[in-house]
Amino acid sequence: MTSIVHFEIPADDMQRAKTFYSNLFGWNIVGMPGMDYMMIDVYGAPGGGMMKRMLPEQQMINYIGVPSVDEYAAKVEKLGGKIIVPKKAVPGMGYFVVCMDTENNPFGIWEMDPIAK
C-alpha cells in the first residue's frame, strides 16, 4: 500500500523555519553533517526534511512510498503527469523522483533501498 513517507519544507531562512516548526509542533530538527539539509523527527521518528529554498516558486513536497520509482514514474507519465526531477539516489537510503500531477501539484515518489548508490 502506498502512503506518504516523507515531506520536505523549503526555507529561505532555515534557522527561522527550524525555530518556527520546533516551537509550533515540538519537532526535533537536526542538521545533516556536510549538507544544507535538516532532518525532522515527528513524534520520535524521521518524517521529513528541511532544505534551503532553491527557486522562489519551490513548494513543500510530500513523498509517497512505492515499490519501484521506475514503474511509478512511467505510470505518472502515462496518466498525464510529468517528471520534473528524474530518478536520483540517496546513498544508503533509496531513490526518489519528483513529479507534477495533472493539476500542477508537485509530489515525490520514494523507493527504499539500503544499497542505493
PyMOL commands that set and color helices and strands:
alter all, ss='L'
color gray80, all
select helices_A, chain A and resi 14-25+69-78
alter helices_A, ss='H'
color red, helices_A
select strands_A, chain A and resi 4-11+28-31+37-42+45-52+61-65+82-90+94-100+106-112
alter strands_A, ss='S'
color yellow, strands_A
deselect
rebuild
show_as cartoon
